Amino acid sequence: MAQIARTRRLRLLAELHETRDRAALAAHLRPFAQDTVILRGEFRRAEAVIDTEQRLFSFYGAATQVLDGGELMLPLPAPDFDAAAPYGLRHLLADTARLQATLQAILRASATARVSLLAPFVTTVQEIAALRYHIERAMRTLAARGLCFDEGIELGVCIQTPAAAIGSRALAEDADLVFADVGALARFALAAPPVEENRSLWRDARPLVRRMVELAVGNAHAVGRRAVLYGETVSEARELAHWLAMGADALAIPAEELPRVARRLRAGRD
Protein backbone atom coordinates (compact mmCIF):
# COMPACT_ATOMS: atom_id res chain seq x y z
CA MET A 1 0.00 0.00 0.00
CA ALA A 2 2.71 2.50 0.94
CA GLN A 3 4.47 1.89 -2.39
CA ILE A 4 1.24 2.32 -4.36
CA ALA A 5 0.49 5.57 -2.54
CA ARG A 6 3.46 7.35 -4.13
CA THR A 7 3.09 8.85 -7.59
CA ARG A 8 5.64 10.55 -9.84
CA ARG A 9 3.97 13.95 -9.99
CA LEU A 10 1.42 13.96 -7.21
CA ARG A 11 1.86 12.42 -3.77
CA LEU A 12 -1.02 10.80 -1.96
CA LEU A 13 -1.26 11.21 1.81
CA ALA A 14 -3.34 8.87 3.96
CA GLU A 15 -5.93 10.49 6.22
CA LEU A 16 -6.90 8.65 9.42
CA HIS A 17 -9.09 9.57 12.39
CA GLU A 18 -8.85 9.06 16.12
CA THR A 19 -9.93 5.73 17.54
CA ARG A 20 -9.87 4.43 21.10
CA ASP A 21 -8.87 1.02 19.74
CA ARG A 22 -5.08 1.25 19.61
CA ALA A 23 -4.77 -2.10 17.83
CA ALA A 24 -7.11 -0.86 15.08
CA LEU A 25 -5.14 2.38 14.77
CA ALA A 26 -1.88 0.47 14.40
CA ALA A 27 -3.40 -1.84 11.78
CA HIS A 28 -4.68 1.11 9.73
CA LEU A 29 -1.43 3.04 10.05
CA ARG A 30 1.08 0.23 9.47
CA PRO A 31 0.81 0.18 5.64
CA PHE A 32 1.79 3.87 5.64
CA ALA A 33 4.53 3.68 8.28
CA GLN A 34 7.12 5.13 5.88
CA ASP A 35 4.82 7.74 4.35
CA THR A 36 3.12 10.95 5.41
CA VAL A 37 -0.15 10.52 7.31
CA ILE A 38 -2.71 13.11 8.39
CA LEU A 39 -4.03 11.95 11.75
CA ARG A 40 -7.10 13.72 13.08
CA GLY A 41 -7.96 13.88 16.76
CA GLU A 42 -11.25 15.01 18.26
CA PHE A 43 -12.02 18.16 20.21
CA ARG A 44 -14.14 17.23 23.25
CA ARG A 45 -15.27 20.33 25.05
CA ALA A 46 -16.95 18.31 27.83
CA GLU A 47 -13.74 16.67 29.04
CA ALA A 48 -11.38 18.20 31.63
CA VAL A 49 -8.56 20.22 30.10
CA ILE A 50 -5.88 17.99 31.63
CA ASP A 51 -7.58 14.99 29.98
CA THR A 52 -7.19 16.66 26.57
CA GLU A 53 -3.39 16.50 26.72
CA GLN A 54 -3.30 12.97 28.13
CA ARG A 55 -5.84 11.54 25.68
CA LEU A 56 -4.37 13.16 22.59
CA PHE A 57 -0.79 12.31 23.53
CA SER A 58 -1.81 8.69 24.09
CA PHE A 59 -3.42 8.68 20.64
CA TYR A 60 -0.48 10.40 18.91
CA GLY A 61 2.04 8.33 20.86
CA ALA A 62 0.41 5.09 19.72
CA ALA A 63 0.80 6.30 16.14
CA THR A 64 4.47 7.29 16.47
CA GLN A 65 5.28 3.78 17.69
CA VAL A 66 4.09 2.38 14.34
CA LEU A 67 5.99 4.83 12.14
CA ASP A 68 9.16 3.69 10.43
CA GLY A 69 10.54 6.98 9.14
CA GLY A 70 7.12 8.33 8.21
CA GLU A 71 5.66 11.72 9.12
CA LEU A 72 2.52 12.71 11.02
CA MET A 73 0.60 15.83 10.08
CA LEU A 74 -1.57 16.63 13.09
CA PRO A 75 -4.43 19.10 12.61
CA LEU A 76 -5.52 20.98 15.68
CA PRO A 77 -8.80 19.21 16.50
CA ALA A 78 -11.67 21.27 15.16
CA PRO A 79 -14.17 22.27 17.87
CA ASP A 80 -17.87 21.65 17.59
CA PHE A 81 -19.28 24.44 15.45
CA ASP A 82 -21.56 26.78 17.38
CA ALA A 83 -23.62 29.47 15.69
CA ALA A 84 -22.82 31.83 18.55
CA ALA A 85 -19.06 31.28 18.37
CA PRO A 86 -16.40 31.86 15.70
CA TYR A 87 -15.19 28.99 13.57
CA GLY A 88 -11.87 27.23 13.53
CA LEU A 89 -8.70 28.84 14.76
CA ARG A 90 -10.41 31.84 16.35
CA HIS A 91 -12.60 29.43 18.29
CA LEU A 92 -9.53 27.54 19.48
CA LEU A 93 -7.64 30.71 20.39
CA ALA A 94 -10.54 31.71 22.63
CA ASP A 95 -10.18 28.49 24.65
CA THR A 96 -6.62 29.09 25.83
CA ALA A 97 -6.32 26.27 28.37
CA ARG A 98 -7.55 23.58 25.99
CA LEU A 99 -5.45 24.94 23.13
CA GLN A 100 -2.35 24.77 25.33
CA ALA A 101 -3.14 21.20 26.33
CA THR A 102 -3.61 20.23 22.67
CA LEU A 103 -0.39 21.92 21.57
CA GLN A 104 1.53 20.22 24.36
CA ALA A 105 0.25 16.80 23.25
CA ILE A 106 1.30 17.46 19.65
CA LEU A 107 4.70 18.82 20.69
CA ARG A 108 5.35 15.81 22.92
CA ALA A 109 4.63 13.54 19.94
CA SER A 110 7.19 15.48 17.90
CA ALA A 111 9.97 14.18 20.19
CA THR A 112 9.72 10.69 18.70
CA ALA A 113 8.54 11.26 15.10
CA ARG A 114 8.48 13.80 12.30
CA VAL A 115 5.43 15.91 13.07
CA SER A 116 3.79 18.93 11.48
CA LEU A 117 1.02 21.00 13.07
CA LEU A 118 -1.99 22.11 10.98
CA ALA A 119 -4.19 25.09 11.91
CA PRO A 120 -7.85 25.02 10.77
CA PHE A 121 -9.85 27.90 9.27
CA VAL A 122 -7.05 30.44 9.28
CA THR A 123 -8.13 33.78 7.81
CA THR A 124 -5.53 36.37 8.90
CA VAL A 125 -1.80 36.60 9.57
CA GLN A 126 -2.70 37.92 13.03
CA GLU A 127 -4.23 34.54 13.85
CA ILE A 128 -1.03 32.80 12.77
CA ALA A 129 0.99 35.14 14.98
CA ALA A 130 -1.31 34.40 17.93
CA LEU A 131 -0.98 30.67 17.34
CA ARG A 132 2.81 30.89 17.17
CA TYR A 133 2.75 32.70 20.51
CA HIS A 134 0.78 29.80 22.01
CA ILE A 135 3.14 27.27 20.45
CA GLU A 136 6.13 29.01 22.03
CA ARG A 137 4.28 29.14 25.34
CA ALA A 138 3.56 25.39 25.14
CA MET A 139 7.25 24.78 24.41
CA ARG A 140 8.27 26.72 27.51
CA THR A 141 5.81 24.72 29.61
CA LEU A 142 7.17 21.40 28.34
CA ALA A 143 10.77 22.52 28.81
CA ALA A 144 9.98 23.43 32.42
CA ARG A 145 8.55 19.91 32.86
CA GLY A 146 11.72 18.40 31.42
CA LEU A 147 9.94 16.99 28.36
CA CYS A 148 11.41 16.84 24.86
CA PHE A 149 9.90 18.21 21.63
CA ASP A 150 10.91 19.41 18.16
CA GLU A 151 11.70 23.12 18.43
CA GLY A 152 11.48 23.42 14.64
CA ILE A 153 8.05 21.85 14.21
CA GLU A 154 6.42 22.99 10.94
CA LEU A 155 3.13 24.88 10.91
CA GLY A 156 0.60 24.39 8.12
CA VAL A 157 -2.37 26.65 7.45
CA CYS A 158 -5.70 25.35 6.15
CA ILE A 159 -7.32 27.47 3.43
CA GLN A 160 -11.04 26.89 3.93
CA THR A 161 -12.78 30.21 3.18
CA PRO A 162 -12.79 32.55 0.17
CA ALA A 163 -11.15 35.21 2.36
CA ALA A 164 -8.28 32.82 3.11
CA ALA A 165 -7.93 31.93 -0.59
CA ILE A 166 -7.73 35.60 -1.55
CA GLY A 167 -5.19 36.28 1.19
CA SER A 168 -3.32 33.01 0.76
CA ARG A 169 -0.06 34.67 -0.35
CA ALA A 170 0.34 36.43 3.01
CA LEU A 171 -0.80 33.35 4.93
CA ALA A 172 1.69 31.16 3.07
CA GLU A 173 4.53 33.55 3.84
CA ASP A 174 3.86 33.15 7.58
CA ALA A 175 3.48 29.35 7.45
CA ASP A 176 5.52 26.33 6.37
CA LEU A 177 2.78 24.37 4.53
CA VAL A 178 -0.49 25.27 2.80
CA PHE A 179 -3.56 23.00 2.82
CA ALA A 180 -6.52 23.85 0.59
CA ASP A 181 -9.81 22.30 1.72
CA VAL A 182 -11.78 21.88 -1.51
CA GLY A 183 -15.05 20.94 0.19
CA ALA A 184 -14.98 23.83 2.69
CA LEU A 185 -14.14 26.35 -0.04
CA ALA A 186 -17.20 25.19 -1.98
CA ARG A 187 -19.50 25.38 1.05
CA PHE A 188 -18.43 28.82 2.22
CA ALA A 189 -18.22 30.33 -1.26
CA LEU A 190 -21.78 29.25 -2.05
CA ALA A 191 -23.35 29.33 1.44
CA ALA A 192 -24.22 25.72 0.73
CA PRO A 193 -24.46 22.44 2.67
CA PRO A 194 -21.72 19.80 2.35
CA VAL A 195 -21.05 18.66 -1.20
CA GLU A 196 -22.56 15.21 -0.72
CA GLU A 197 -25.86 16.88 0.23
CA ASN A 198 -26.01 19.10 -2.87
CA ARG A 199 -24.23 17.55 -5.83
CA SER A 200 -26.00 19.70 -8.44
CA LEU A 201 -24.82 22.93 -6.83
CA TRP A 202 -21.27 21.58 -6.64
CA ARG A 203 -21.34 20.78 -10.37
CA ASP A 204 -22.30 24.37 -11.16
CA ALA A 205 -19.63 25.73 -8.81
CA ARG A 206 -16.66 23.70 -10.08
CA PRO A 207 -15.00 26.54 -12.04
CA LEU A 208 -15.20 28.93 -9.07
CA VAL A 209 -13.83 26.41 -6.58
CA ARG A 210 -11.05 25.36 -8.92
CA ARG A 211 -10.06 29.00 -9.31
CA MET A 212 -9.80 29.48 -5.53
CA VAL A 213 -7.75 26.29 -5.18
CA GLU A 214 -5.50 27.33 -8.07
CA LEU A 215 -4.96 30.70 -6.38
CA ALA A 216 -4.00 29.06 -3.08
CA VAL A 217 -1.65 26.58 -4.78
CA GLY A 218 -0.01 29.30 -6.88
CA ASN A 219 0.51 31.57 -3.90
CA ALA A 220 1.98 28.73 -1.87
CA HIS A 221 4.46 27.89 -4.61
CA ALA A 222 5.30 31.57 -5.15
CA VAL A 223 6.79 31.72 -1.66
CA GLY A 224 8.32 28.23 -1.72
CA ARG A 225 5.67 26.33 0.25
CA ARG A 226 4.19 22.91 -0.45
CA ALA A 227 0.50 22.84 -1.35
CA VAL A 228 -1.71 19.93 -0.26
CA LEU A 229 -5.36 19.49 -1.26
CA TYR A 230 -7.97 17.64 0.77
CA GLY A 231 -11.68 17.52 1.51
CA GLU A 232 -14.85 16.49 -0.30
CA THR A 233 -14.50 15.82 -4.05
CA VAL A 234 -10.69 16.09 -4.03
CA SER A 235 -10.35 12.45 -5.07
CA GLU A 236 -13.13 12.48 -7.69
CA ALA A 237 -11.94 11.09 -11.01
CA ARG A 238 -12.96 14.16 -13.00
CA GLU A 239 -11.00 16.46 -10.67
CA LEU A 240 -7.64 14.67 -10.59
CA ALA A 241 -6.50 16.11 -13.92
CA HIS A 242 -7.17 19.64 -12.67
CA TRP A 243 -5.13 19.16 -9.50
CA LEU A 244 -2.27 17.76 -11.60
CA ALA A 245 -2.48 20.66 -14.04
CA MET A 246 -2.31 23.32 -11.34
CA GLY A 247 0.74 21.66 -9.76
CA ALA A 248 -0.59 20.53 -6.38
CA ASP A 249 2.13 18.70 -4.47
CA ALA A 250 -0.12 16.19 -2.72
CA LEU A 251 -3.67 15.03 -2.13
CA ALA A 252 -4.85 13.92 1.30
CA ILE A 253 -7.17 10.95 0.81
CA PRO A 254 -9.06 8.80 3.34
CA ALA A 255 -6.89 5.71 3.76
CA GLU A 256 -9.55 3.36 2.42
CA GLU A 257 -9.73 5.29 -0.87
CA LEU A 258 -5.99 5.42 -1.54
CA PRO A 259 -5.70 2.26 -3.69
CA ARG A 260 -8.52 3.40 -6.00
CA VAL A 261 -7.07 6.89 -6.48
CA ALA A 262 -3.54 5.59 -6.97
CA ARG A 263 -4.75 3.18 -9.68
CA ARG A 264 -6.54 5.98 -11.48
CA LEU A 265 -3.46 8.22 -11.38
CA ARG A 266 -1.28 5.42 -12.75
CA ALA A 267 -3.81 4.70 -15.49
CA GLY A 268 -3.79 8.37 -16.47
CA ARG A 269 -0.03 8.27 -17.01
CA ASP A 270 -0.05 5.07 -19.06
Stockholm file with secondary structure:
# STOCKHOLM 1.0

chainA/1-270         MAQIARTRRLRLLAELHETRDRAALAAHLRPFAQDTVILRGEFRRAEAVIDTEQRLFSFYGAATQVLDGGELMLPLPAPDFDAAAPYGLRHLLADTARLQATLQAILRASATARVSLLAPFVTTVQEIAALRYHIERAMRTLAARGLCFDEGIELGVCIQTPAAAIGSRALAEDADLVFADVGALARFALAAPPVEENRSLWRDARPLVRRMVELAVGNAHAVGRRAVLYGETVSEARELAHWLAMGADALAIPAEELPRVARRLRAGRD
#=GR chainA/1-270 SS CTTTTCCSSSEEEEEEECCSCHHHHHHHHGGGTTSEEEEECCCCTTSCHHHHHHHHHHHHHHHHTTCSSCEEEEECCCCCCCTTSCCHHHHHHTCHHHHHHHHHHHHHHTTTSEEEEEESSCCCHHHHHHHHHHHHHHHHHHHHTTCCCCTTCEEEEEECSHHHHHTHHHHHHTSSEEEEEHHHHHHHHHTCCCGGGCHHHHHHHHHHHHHHHHHHHHHHHHTTCEEEEESTTTTCHHHHHHHHHTTCSEEEEEGGGHHHHHHHHHHHHC
#=GC SS_cons         CTTTTCCSSSEEEEEEECCSCHHHHHHHHGGGTTSEEEEECCCCTTSCHHHHHHHHHHHHHHHHTTCSSCEEEEECCCCCCCTTSCCHHHHHHTCHHHHHHHHHHHHHHTTTSEEEEEESSCCCHHHHHHHHHHHHHHHHHHHHTTCCCCTTCEEEEEECSHHHHHTHHHHHHTSSEEEEEHHHHHHHHHTCCCGGGCHHHHHHHHHHHHHHHHHHHHHHHHTTCEEEEESTTTTCHHHHHHHHHTTCSEEEEEGGGHHHHHHHHHHHHC
//
